[in-house]
Amino acid sequence: MLPVTRYILMLYTENMYFLYLFIIGLSIGSFLNVLIDRIPNRKSINGRSYCDHCKKQIRNIDLIPIFSYLALKGKCRFCHKKISIQYPIIELLTGAVFVLIFFFTQESEIIIRILNLFLASFFIVIFFSDLKYQIISDGILIFTFITSLFLLIFKNLTFAQISFRLIEGFGVALLILLVYLFSKGRSMGFGDVKLAYVAGFLLGFQNGMISLYLAFISGGIIGLYLIFFKKKHLKSKIAFGPFIIFGAAIIYFVDKVSNFVIPFFQY
C-alpha cells in the first residue's frame, strides 16, 4: 500500500473512531441528564423519561440525543411547552469531553482512559446538579472517589503513596471546611468540603490547592459579574461546586494537553 493511501486510511479510521466515541458520549450525556434532575430530587433513576410539564412519557423516537430536540424544535410533542436547553447542551458537552479525553490522553492502557471517562461523567453530574439545585449527591461523590482510587492504582501508585493521598485530601478540604464553619454554611455547603477532599485525593495537596485557587478566582469573577448586573446580591448563595470542578479539571488535564502539544511542536 502506498504511504499516502495508508495515511489517508489511517485518518479516516481515526476520525470514524472519534465519531463513534462522540455518539457514545451523546448517549451517556442523555443518561447524565436523568441523574442531574432525579438524584437531587430523590427520584428513582429507573423508569421511562417524561415531560417535566405534562408528565407524559416520552416516546422512544423522541429520546434520540440532539436529533429529537431539533426535530421537535425544542418543544414537547404533547403539550408543546419548551424543553430545557440543558438536555442538548449536556449531551453535546459529554460527547465533546469524551472525544477530548481520548484525543489528549497518552496512557496506553485502555482501562485508564475508560476511568477518565467515568470521572468526567461524574464531574458533569456534580457540576450541573449543584449549579441547578445547589445539591451535591453523596452517592455520586462516593463513585467519584472510587474512580479516583482505581485511577491511582492503575497509574502504579504504591500503597504508601495512595495512603498519603488520603491525608493530602484532608489538607485540601481543610480550607473549605474552615470557610464552611466560619460562615455557618452560608458561604459554602458541606458538599463542597467533601468535593474538595475528593479533588485533593485525586490531584495531591499541591495541585489540589492550586485547583482551589482557580476555583476561588473564577468564582469571584462570576460572582462580581452577577452582582454587577444585579442577577445576584451580596447575600445570595452561589453554588461553589462547579468552580471546584473547573479548577480540578484544569489541573488534571493540563498535563495531558501539554504532553500532547509539546511533542507536536517539537516534531
Residue frames as qw, qx, qy, qz and C-alpha x, y, z in Angstrom:
[[0.000, 0.888, 0.460, 0.000, 0.00, 0.00, 0.00],
 [0.377, 0.577, -0.033, 0.724, 1.31, 3.44, -0.94],
 [0.308, -0.162, -0.511, 0.786, 2.32, 5.71, 2.01],
 [0.238, -0.076, -0.045, -0.967, -0.24, 8.39, 1.01],
 [0.633, -0.245, -0.556, -0.479, -3.03, 5.83, 0.78],
 [0.583, -0.239, -0.691, 0.353, -2.03, 4.35, 4.13],
 [0.126, -0.061, -0.338, 0.931, -2.03, 7.82, 5.70],
 [0.428, -0.157, -0.239, -0.857, -5.50, 8.65, 4.30],
 [0.683, -0.261, -0.656, -0.185, -6.85, 5.32, 5.55],
 [0.444, -0.166, -0.620, 0.626, -5.35, 5.99, 8.98],
 [0.106, -0.016, 0.150, -0.983, -7.00, 9.43, 9.16],
 [0.575, -0.201, -0.442, -0.659, -10.34, 8.01, 8.04],
 [0.655, -0.241, -0.708, 0.109, -10.19, 5.21, 10.63],
 [0.300, -0.125, -0.499, 0.804, -9.19, 7.63, 13.40],
 [0.262, -0.084, -0.034, -0.961, -11.93, 10.13, 12.52],
 [0.661, -0.249, -0.552, -0.443, -14.56, 7.38, 12.43],
 [0.553, -0.187, -0.694, 0.422, -13.27, 6.18, 15.80],
 [0.067, -0.090, -0.347, 0.931, -13.77, 9.65, 17.30],
 [0.457, -0.155, -0.322, -0.815, -17.20, 9.89, 15.66],
 [0.665, -0.282, -0.684, -0.103, -18.29, 6.65, 17.32],
 [0.412, -0.188, -0.576, 0.680, -16.90, 7.90, 20.62],
 [0.141, -0.052, 0.050, -0.987, -18.79, 11.19, 20.22],
 [0.597, -0.244, -0.491, -0.585, -22.06, 9.30, 19.59],
 [0.619, -0.274, -0.689, 0.258, -21.45, 7.19, 22.70],
 [0.212, -0.086, -0.376, 0.898, -20.85, 10.40, 24.63],
 [0.366, -0.198, -0.223, -0.882, -24.16, 11.83, 23.40],
 [0.691, -0.310, -0.600, -0.255, -25.97, 8.75, 24.69],
 [0.535, -0.224, -0.584, 0.567, -24.17, 8.86, 28.03],
 [0.017, 0.080, -0.131, 0.988, -24.98, 12.57, 28.25],
 [0.532, -0.335, -0.417, -0.656, -28.67, 11.75, 27.88],
 [0.714, -0.366, -0.585, 0.121, -28.41, 9.45, 30.89],
 [0.383, -0.054, -0.380, 0.840, -26.44, 12.07, 32.85],
 [0.259, -0.322, -0.143, -0.899, -29.39, 14.42, 32.37],
 [0.709, -0.423, -0.499, -0.262, -31.55, 11.88, 34.18],
 [0.658, -0.237, -0.481, 0.528, -29.07, 11.72, 37.08],
 [0.178, 0.168, -0.130, 0.961, -28.77, 15.51, 37.29],
 [0.415, -0.335, -0.159, -0.831, -32.52, 16.04, 37.63],
 [0.779, -0.341, -0.446, -0.279, -33.60, 12.97, 39.58],
 [0.658, -0.077, -0.565, 0.491, -30.91, 12.38, 42.20],
 [0.076, 0.153, -0.332, 0.928, -31.12, 15.85, 43.86],
 [0.556, -0.202, -0.062, -0.804, -34.93, 15.49, 43.95],
 [0.370, -0.179, 0.855, -0.318, -34.66, 11.99, 45.45],
 [0.807, 0.324, 0.016, -0.493, -36.42, 10.40, 42.48],
 [0.816, -0.078, 0.550, 0.160, -35.68, 6.93, 41.16],
 [0.067, 0.567, -0.549, -0.610, -33.42, 6.81, 38.12],
 [0.245, 0.143, 0.935, 0.213, -35.39, 3.80, 36.88],
 [0.342, 0.676, 0.585, -0.290, -38.41, 4.16, 34.67],
 [0.474, 0.559, 0.433, 0.525, -39.17, 5.98, 31.45],
 [0.197, -0.116, -0.045, 0.973, -38.36, 9.63, 30.86],
 [0.068, 0.746, 0.662, 0.018, -41.28, 12.02, 30.92],
 [0.170, 0.662, 0.141, 0.716, -42.07, 15.64, 30.13],
 [0.260, -0.082, -0.529, 0.804, -41.39, 18.00, 33.03],
 [0.289, -0.030, 0.018, -0.957, -44.60, 19.90, 32.26],
 [0.738, -0.052, -0.223, -0.635, -47.36, 17.45, 31.26],
 [0.517, -0.377, 0.729, -0.242, -45.68, 14.38, 32.84],
 [0.916, 0.313, 0.051, -0.247, -46.43, 12.20, 29.81],
 [0.758, -0.276, 0.483, 0.340, -43.90, 9.51, 28.95],
 [0.205, 0.712, -0.420, -0.524, -41.56, 10.44, 26.14],
 [0.932, 0.333, 0.055, -0.131, -41.69, 8.19, 23.09],
 [0.812, -0.220, 0.329, 0.429, -38.63, 6.19, 22.10],
 [0.559, 0.575, 0.280, 0.527, -38.27, 8.17, 18.88],
 [0.059, -0.932, -0.013, -0.357, -38.04, 11.34, 20.98],
 [0.722, -0.653, 0.171, 0.154, -35.17, 10.02, 23.10],
 [0.794, 0.326, 0.077, 0.508, -32.52, 10.20, 20.38],
 [0.422, -0.605, -0.065, 0.673, -29.88, 12.67, 21.64],
 [0.097, -0.387, 0.263, 0.878, -29.79, 16.05, 19.85],
 [0.050, -0.148, -0.753, -0.639, -31.80, 14.78, 16.85],
 [0.170, -0.611, -0.773, 0.001, -35.08, 14.54, 18.77],
 [0.176, -0.642, -0.270, 0.695, -34.62, 18.02, 20.27],
 [0.015, -0.286, 0.404, 0.869, -34.05, 19.51, 16.82],
 [0.098, -0.273, -0.842, -0.454, -36.88, 17.52, 15.22],
 [0.219, -0.690, -0.678, 0.129, -39.33, 18.67, 17.88],
 [0.161, 0.693, 0.054, 0.701, -37.99, 22.24, 17.65],
 [0.177, 0.205, -0.585, 0.765, -37.26, 22.19, 21.38],
 [0.544, -0.191, 0.153, -0.802, -40.89, 21.53, 22.36],
 [0.418, -0.017, 0.868, -0.267, -42.77, 18.64, 23.94],
 [0.094, -0.114, -0.826, -0.544, -44.68, 16.52, 21.40],
 [0.188, -0.542, -0.819, 0.020, -47.77, 16.51, 23.62],
 [0.170, -0.816, -0.407, 0.373, -48.09, 19.83, 25.50],
 [0.497, 0.695, 0.157, 0.495, -45.84, 21.84, 23.12],
 [0.347, -0.931, 0.101, 0.048, -44.09, 23.56, 26.00],
 [0.372, 0.775, -0.498, 0.115, -40.38, 24.28, 25.70],
 [0.940, -0.166, -0.183, 0.236, -37.88, 21.56, 26.54],
 [0.411, -0.851, 0.202, 0.257, -34.99, 22.81, 28.65],
 [0.536, 0.758, -0.368, 0.044, -31.87, 23.65, 26.63],
 [0.470, -0.610, 0.626, -0.127, -29.98, 21.83, 29.40],
 [0.896, 0.045, 0.438, -0.061, -30.59, 18.46, 27.74],
 [0.782, 0.586, 0.014, 0.211, -28.91, 19.02, 24.35],
 [0.051, 0.880, -0.410, 0.234, -26.14, 21.10, 25.95],
 [0.593, -0.508, 0.612, -0.130, -25.13, 18.30, 28.34],
 [0.911, 0.250, 0.325, 0.043, -25.39, 15.70, 25.57],
 [0.576, 0.768, -0.134, 0.246, -23.09, 17.74, 23.33],
 [0.197, -0.819, 0.484, -0.239, -20.75, 18.55, 26.22],
 [0.794, -0.302, 0.524, -0.063, -20.41, 14.90, 27.20],
 [0.864, 0.442, 0.186, 0.152, -19.75, 13.85, 23.60],
 [0.348, 0.855, -0.257, 0.284, -17.10, 16.54, 23.20],
 [0.425, -0.707, 0.525, -0.209, -15.44, 15.70, 26.53],
 [0.919, -0.049, 0.391, 0.017, -15.27, 12.00, 25.64],
 [0.747, 0.608, 0.019, 0.268, -13.51, 12.81, 22.37],
 [0.076, 0.878, -0.349, 0.318, -11.10, 15.27, 24.02],
 [0.687, -0.546, 0.464, -0.121, -10.17, 12.79, 26.75],
 [0.909, 0.102, 0.356, 0.190, -9.21, 10.12, 24.23],
 [0.557, 0.780, -0.015, 0.285, -7.55, 12.66, 21.95],
 [0.016, 0.856, -0.373, 0.358, -5.27, 14.20, 24.57],
 [0.737, -0.523, 0.412, -0.117, -4.58, 11.35, 26.97],
 [0.397, 0.625, -0.664, -0.104, -1.41, 9.43, 26.23],
 [0.559, -0.310, 0.726, -0.255, -1.96, 6.43, 28.51],
 [0.302, 0.236, -0.835, -0.394, -1.53, 3.18, 26.62],
 [0.020, 0.197, 0.951, -0.236, -3.82, 1.25, 28.94],
 [0.244, -0.416, -0.549, -0.683, -7.42, 1.47, 27.79],
 [0.462, -0.574, -0.653, 0.176, -8.66, 0.99, 31.36],
 [0.295, -0.368, -0.217, 0.855, -7.16, 4.35, 32.39],
 [0.095, -0.089, -0.373, -0.919, -8.91, 6.12, 29.53],
 [0.416, -0.475, -0.700, -0.333, -12.21, 4.47, 30.45],
 [0.443, -0.529, -0.528, 0.495, -11.78, 5.50, 34.08],
 [0.143, -0.162, 0.042, 0.975, -11.16, 9.06, 32.87],
 [0.267, -0.308, -0.566, -0.717, -14.49, 8.91, 31.03],
 [0.490, -0.560, -0.665, 0.061, -16.25, 7.77, 34.20],
 [0.381, -0.393, -0.301, 0.781, -14.56, 10.53, 36.18],
 [0.012, -0.034, -0.265, -0.964, -15.59, 13.17, 33.63],
 [0.373, -0.445, -0.672, -0.459, -19.18, 11.88, 33.70],
 [0.481, -0.572, -0.573, 0.336, -19.37, 12.14, 37.49],
 [0.264, -0.258, -0.081, 0.926, -17.90, 15.63, 37.37],
 [0.146, -0.240, -0.468, -0.838, -20.54, 16.69, 34.84],
 [0.460, -0.565, -0.667, -0.157, -23.33, 15.39, 37.10],
 [0.460, -0.511, -0.398, 0.608, -21.91, 17.16, 40.15],
 [0.189, -0.035, 0.157, 0.969, -21.30, 20.38, 38.21],
 [0.256, -0.298, -0.454, -0.800, -24.85, 20.74, 36.88],
 [0.512, -0.553, -0.656, -0.032, -26.76, 19.30, 39.84],
 [0.413, -0.450, -0.333, 0.719, -25.02, 21.77, 42.15],
 [0.070, 0.011, 0.241, 0.968, -25.47, 24.59, 39.65],
 [0.355, -0.358, -0.571, -0.648, -29.19, 23.84, 39.23],
 [0.666, -0.565, -0.438, -0.213, -30.24, 22.62, 42.68],
 [0.076, -0.712, 0.507, -0.480, -27.24, 23.51, 44.91],
 [0.873, -0.307, 0.317, -0.209, -27.06, 19.86, 45.93],
 [0.319, 0.548, -0.769, -0.074, -24.04, 17.55, 45.64],
 [0.927, -0.153, -0.177, -0.293, -25.04, 13.91, 45.92],
 [0.499, -0.592, 0.629, -0.071, -23.07, 11.81, 48.41],
 [0.886, 0.152, 0.438, 0.013, -23.63, 8.80, 46.17],
 [0.645, 0.740, -0.032, 0.187, -22.02, 10.47, 43.15],
 [0.087, -0.857, 0.476, -0.179, -19.15, 11.70, 45.34],
 [0.746, -0.333, 0.576, -0.039, -18.53, 8.13, 46.53],
 [0.852, 0.411, 0.290, 0.147, -18.41, 6.88, 42.93],
 [0.345, 0.894, -0.207, 0.197, -16.06, 9.75, 42.06],
 [0.385, -0.722, 0.563, -0.122, -13.76, 8.84, 44.94],
 [0.850, -0.060, 0.522, 0.034, -13.76, 5.14, 44.00],
 [0.726, 0.656, 0.109, 0.173, -12.98, 6.01, 40.36],
 [0.075, 0.903, -0.380, 0.188, -10.13, 8.26, 41.52],
 [0.648, -0.498, 0.572, -0.064, -8.81, 5.42, 43.69],
 [0.876, 0.226, 0.404, 0.137, -8.76, 2.99, 40.76],
 [0.485, 0.852, -0.096, 0.172, -7.06, 5.63, 38.59],
 [0.197, -0.818, 0.523, -0.139, -4.25, 5.97, 41.12],
 [0.796, -0.219, 0.564, -0.007, -3.94, 2.20, 41.37],
 [0.815, 0.453, 0.311, 0.185, -3.71, 1.70, 37.60],
 [0.311, 0.898, -0.221, 0.219, -1.22, 4.55, 37.41],
 [0.806, 0.107, -0.448, 0.373, 1.02, 2.37, 39.58],
 [0.196, -0.692, 0.356, -0.596, 1.00, 4.48, 42.74],
 [0.383, 0.076, -0.864, 0.318, 2.18, 2.44, 45.71],
 [0.473, -0.618, -0.628, 0.009, 0.07, 1.68, 48.77],
 [0.429, -0.437, -0.271, 0.743, 2.09, 4.24, 50.73],
 [0.080, 0.033, 0.268, 0.960, 1.55, 6.93, 48.07],
 [0.339, -0.486, -0.610, -0.527, -2.19, 6.29, 47.96],
 [0.514, -0.580, -0.548, 0.315, -2.35, 6.35, 51.77],
 [0.307, -0.288, -0.086, 0.903, -0.58, 9.71, 51.75],
 [0.092, -0.282, -0.472, -0.830, -3.09, 10.98, 49.17],
 [0.416, -0.624, -0.656, -0.083, -5.84, 10.23, 51.71],
 [0.427, -0.565, -0.286, 0.646, -4.11, 12.63, 54.11],
 [0.188, -0.052, 0.276, 0.941, -3.50, 15.21, 51.37],
 [0.171, -0.534, -0.657, -0.505, -7.22, 15.17, 50.61],
 [0.415, -0.730, -0.478, 0.256, -7.92, 16.29, 54.18],
 [0.391, -0.353, 0.023, 0.850, -5.35, 19.08, 53.78],
 [0.025, 0.204, 0.480, 0.853, -7.12, 20.44, 50.71],
 [0.328, -0.614, -0.653, -0.298, -10.59, 20.05, 52.23],
 [0.423, -0.459, -0.461, 0.630, -9.50, 21.86, 55.41],
 [0.085, -0.053, 0.109, 0.989, -9.58, 25.26, 53.68],
 [0.368, -0.330, -0.527, -0.692, -13.17, 24.78, 52.51],
 [0.533, -0.471, -0.687, 0.149, -14.12, 23.32, 55.90],
 [0.300, -0.298, -0.322, 0.847, -12.88, 26.47, 57.66],
 [0.169, -0.082, -0.272, -0.944, -14.93, 28.66, 55.32],
 [0.497, -0.381, -0.694, -0.355, -17.94, 26.41, 55.94],
 [0.500, -0.448, -0.617, 0.411, -17.54, 26.62, 59.73],
 [0.197, -0.231, -0.170, 0.938, -16.85, 30.37, 59.94],
 [0.280, -0.061, -0.327, -0.901, -19.76, 31.20, 57.62],
 [0.468, 0.091, 0.712, -0.515, -22.00, 28.62, 59.36],
 [0.456, 0.291, 0.822, 0.179, -22.80, 27.09, 56.00],
 [0.326, 0.816, 0.244, -0.412, -23.86, 30.35, 54.36],
 [0.173, 0.757, -0.466, -0.425, -20.84, 30.70, 52.04],
 [0.304, 0.322, -0.873, -0.204, -20.09, 27.01, 51.49],
 [0.885, -0.192, -0.046, -0.421, -22.06, 23.81, 51.84],
 [0.623, -0.464, 0.630, -0.006, -20.65, 20.66, 53.40],
 [0.869, 0.396, 0.289, 0.069, -20.92, 19.03, 49.98],
 [0.387, 0.870, -0.262, 0.157, -18.22, 21.48, 48.84],
 [0.398, -0.679, 0.605, -0.120, -15.98, 20.23, 51.66],
 [0.822, -0.026, 0.569, 0.005, -16.40, 16.62, 50.56],
 [0.719, 0.680, 0.107, 0.099, -15.86, 17.55, 46.91],
 [0.092, 0.888, -0.433, 0.127, -12.64, 19.39, 47.83],
 [0.632, -0.444, 0.634, -0.048, -11.47, 16.27, 49.64],
 [0.856, 0.310, 0.404, 0.084, -12.01, 14.13, 46.53],
 [0.478, 0.859, -0.116, 0.140, -10.15, 16.73, 44.44],
 [0.213, -0.797, 0.553, -0.116, -7.23, 16.70, 46.89],
 [0.783, -0.175, 0.597, -0.004, -7.13, 12.92, 46.89],
 [0.791, 0.538, 0.266, 0.116, -7.12, 12.79, 43.09],
 [0.432, 0.847, -0.114, 0.290, -4.62, 15.60, 42.49],
 [0.669, -0.055, -0.359, 0.648, -2.45, 15.63, 45.62],
 [0.286, -0.723, -0.357, 0.517, -2.04, 18.52, 48.07],
 [0.219, -0.372, 0.230, 0.872, -0.13, 20.98, 45.88],
 [0.048, -0.172, -0.664, -0.726, -2.25, 20.56, 42.75],
 [0.214, -0.627, -0.749, 0.011, -5.39, 20.37, 44.88],
 [0.219, -0.667, -0.255, 0.665, -4.61, 23.75, 46.44],
 [0.084, -0.195, 0.428, 0.878, -3.90, 25.23, 43.02],
 [0.111, -0.403, -0.793, -0.443, -7.27, 23.92, 41.81],
 [0.229, -0.729, -0.573, 0.297, -8.95, 25.62, 44.79],
 [0.198, -0.472, 0.076, 0.856, -7.11, 28.84, 43.97],
 [0.031, -0.079, -0.641, -0.763, -8.52, 28.65, 40.43],
 [0.194, -0.572, -0.792, -0.094, -11.95, 27.89, 41.91],
 [0.219, -0.695, -0.368, 0.577, -11.87, 30.98, 44.15],
 [0.116, -0.318, 0.307, 0.889, -10.61, 33.21, 41.32],
 [0.115, -0.221, -0.738, -0.628, -13.20, 32.01, 38.79],
 [0.237, -0.623, -0.737, 0.109, -15.93, 32.03, 41.43],
 [0.196, -0.585, -0.210, 0.758, -15.05, 35.59, 42.41],
 [0.017, -0.136, 0.464, 0.875, -15.12, 36.80, 38.82],
 [0.210, -0.390, -0.791, -0.423, -18.50, 35.17, 38.12],
 [0.274, -0.625, -0.626, 0.378, -19.87, 36.41, 41.45],
 [0.123, -0.463, -0.015, 0.878, -18.86, 40.01, 40.73],
 [0.078, -0.069, -0.636, -0.765, -20.37, 39.75, 37.26],
 [0.256, -0.518, -0.801, -0.158, -23.70, 38.52, 38.65],
 [0.254, -0.647, -0.438, 0.570, -23.77, 41.22, 41.32],
 [0.120, -0.287, 0.224, 0.924, -22.78, 43.98, 38.88],
 [0.249, -0.126, -0.616, -0.737, -25.63, 43.06, 36.52],
 [0.478, -0.143, 0.362, -0.788, -27.99, 42.65, 39.50],
 [0.726, -0.009, -0.610, -0.316, -28.65, 38.98, 38.88],
 [0.699, -0.340, -0.555, 0.297, -27.47, 38.29, 42.44],
 [0.196, -0.899, 0.127, -0.371, -26.90, 40.38, 45.55],
 [0.105, 0.630, -0.684, 0.353, -24.15, 40.24, 48.17],
 [0.515, -0.253, 0.687, -0.445, -26.01, 37.80, 50.41],
 [0.868, 0.269, -0.160, -0.386, -27.01, 35.46, 47.59],
 [0.680, -0.343, 0.642, 0.087, -25.69, 31.90, 47.76],
 [0.588, 0.611, -0.421, -0.323, -23.80, 30.81, 44.65],
 [0.994, -0.060, 0.088, 0.027, -23.00, 27.15, 44.07],
 [0.134, -0.813, 0.545, 0.154, -19.25, 26.66, 44.56],
 [0.807, -0.061, 0.582, 0.078, -19.05, 23.03, 43.45],
 [0.718, 0.661, 0.178, 0.122, -18.88, 23.91, 39.74],
 [0.145, 0.917, -0.353, 0.117, -15.85, 26.13, 40.39],
 [0.584, -0.504, 0.636, -0.002, -14.08, 23.37, 42.34],
 [0.828, 0.259, 0.485, 0.111, -14.68, 21.01, 39.42],
 [0.485, 0.869, -0.040, 0.092, -13.49, 23.68, 36.96],
 [0.135, -0.837, 0.526, -0.064, -10.23, 24.14, 38.88],
 [0.701, -0.268, 0.661, 0.007, -9.69, 20.39, 39.34],
 [0.802, 0.487, 0.341, 0.067, -10.39, 19.67, 35.67],
 [0.324, 0.912, -0.245, 0.062, -7.93, 22.35, 34.54],
 [0.295, -0.689, 0.659, -0.060, -5.17, 20.94, 36.75],
 [0.783, -0.055, 0.618, -0.047, -5.93, 17.30, 36.00],
 [0.766, 0.511, 0.366, 0.138, -5.96, 17.66, 32.23],
 [0.149, 0.949, -0.231, -0.157, -3.43, 20.45, 31.72],
 [0.372, -0.542, 0.718, 0.230, -0.53, 17.99, 31.90],
 [0.665, 0.273, 0.686, 0.112, -2.27, 15.74, 29.39],
 [0.453, 0.877, 0.157, -0.037, -2.70, 18.62, 26.96],
 [0.067, -0.871, 0.458, 0.164, 0.93, 19.71, 27.46],
 [0.587, -0.253, 0.747, 0.181, 2.12, 16.13, 26.92],
 [0.638, 0.526, 0.544, 0.141, 0.35, 16.22, 23.57],
 [0.277, 0.959, 0.057, -0.039, 1.17, 19.79, 22.49],
 [0.300, -0.791, 0.470, 0.253, 4.90, 19.89, 23.37],
 [0.583, -0.100, 0.722, 0.358, 5.86, 16.83, 21.25],
 [0.520, 0.712, 0.466, 0.076, 3.69, 18.21, 18.45],
 [0.144, 0.978, -0.127, -0.083, 5.68, 21.45, 18.27],
 [0.453, -0.585, 0.617, 0.269, 8.98, 19.61, 18.70],
 [0.675, 0.242, 0.654, 0.242, 8.06, 17.47, 15.75]]
